[in-house]
Amino acid sequence: MPDPELKQKCLELMETSEAAYLGTIDASGFPRIRAVNNLRRKEEFPGLVPFFQPHRDDFLVYILTNTSSNKMRQIRANPAVSIYYCQPREFHGLMLEGLVEVVEDAGFKRSLWQPGWEMYYPGGPEDPDYAVLRLRPLRASGWWETATFAFDFEQA
């Protein structure tokens, strides 16, 4: 685990990064990177601030996607992913990696739902194309100003 100051800086980066970049592995073994909504970003998703309040001290990540997407096919074939948060102008970057899981609990998916997401999932939180992914990272690495860092998470 990192020193407490670095840990706090990384958690704050997760709350302020404009986007998160998700990496999956395609069928030919090549990485595929794409931007996804950073649900921890308070400025963009103020309605989720209470949702993430119990996770102020951990690196838990939730990702939305379409059940029909290429990334879902890739994740079902290989759940090993990485997600990257950054503020390039400040030379701050955090990569989390681990095995992602598909959240099947309909009640949980409803509790995460935010107004406006109908543009992606017209059927609302019950839309069969609405998928939620959960990442409990195993490792973290990155760059903070002039130095790199890496640490493992203790898994219960």
N, C-alpha and C positions, 0 to 999 in steps of 0.2 A: 504494500500500500504506500502511496506517496506521502510526503510530508503534508501536514494539514493545510499549509498555505497553498501549495501546488494543487492539492485536491480541491480546495475552494475555488481557485482560479479556473480549473477545468470545469467544475459544475457551473460557474457563472458563464463560461464560454458556451456551454450547452444551452443556456437560457437566452443568449444574445446573438448567436450565429444566425444569419439570415436564412440559411438553408442547411440541410444536412445532406451528405452525399453517401448513398448506399452502394456498397459493392457486393455483387453476387458472382457466381461462377456459371458460365454458360455450358451447354452440352459439349462443346469442343474443348473445355478446360480453360477458356480465357475469361479474365475478369470483365464484368460489365458494371460501369459506374453511372449512377444517375442521381439527380437532385430529388429529394423528397421533402415534404413539409417537416419543418422542425417544430414538433408539437410542444416542446418545452419553451419555445420562444414566447415570452410573456407579451411582448408588443403585438405580435400577430394573433396569438391565441389567448387573450386574457381570460376567457371562460374556462380554460384548462388549468389556470393557476391553482385553484383549490384541489384539483385532481392530482397534481404533482406535489402538493405541499408535503405529504407524507414521505416523499422521495427526495427531499432537499439535500440529503446526505448520501445518496446513492446514484449510480449511473444508469438506472433503468431507462430503457428506451422503448417507446411505442412508435410504430410506423403504420401508416395507412397505405393501402394499395387496392387495386382491383383484383378480385379472384381470378379474372380472365387474363391478367397481365403476364408478360414474359417473365418478369421478376418472380412471380408466384410459381411459375413452372420451374424456374431455376432453383428456388428455395425448396420446393418439394423434392427435387432431385438431390440437392445438396444444401443443407441448412446453415453451412458455414458462411458468415457474412462479416463485413466490416462497415462501420459508419464513421464518417469524418465530419467534424465541426471545425470551422476556422474563422479567423479574422485576419486575412492576408496582409493588410496594411500594417498590422501590429506584430506580424510574425508569430501568431498564436495558432496552433493546430492541435487537435485531439482526435486520435483514431481509436475506436473501440472495436473489439472483435469478439466473436463468440458464435454460438449456435442459436439461431432465431426460431421461435415457435409461433405457430398460427393460433391465435386466440379464438376459440370456438364458442365461448360463453356469450349467449345473446344478451343477457342482462349487462354484462361488462361492456359489450360493444355499444349498447344504448347509453350507458353512463358516460362513455367517452364522446359520444356524438355531439357535434356543434352545429348551430345554425349556419347555413350557407354551403354545407357539404353536399346538399342536394345536387349541386352542379356536377359533382363527380358520381354521386350515387342517387339517382332520381327516386328510387324507392325508399329513401331514408335509411334509418339504421337496420331495417329488415331487408334491405336490398341484397340479393344473393351475390352481387358483385362487390359488396363492401367487405373488405378484409382488414383485420388488425393483426399486426405482428408484434411480438414482444422479444426484446433482446436483453438478457442479463449477461453483461459482458464478462469475459474470462480474463482479458488483458486490455491494457491501454498503452498507447505510445503517442509521441507527438513532439512538438517543437514549441518552446516558449522563449520568445525573444532571441537569446543567443545560445540556447542549450537544448539538447534533446532530452527526452525522459522516457521511461518505460516502467510499467509496474503490472503485477498480476493482482487479481481480485481474489479474496478469500471466498471460496464457495462453500455454502452450508451443506 
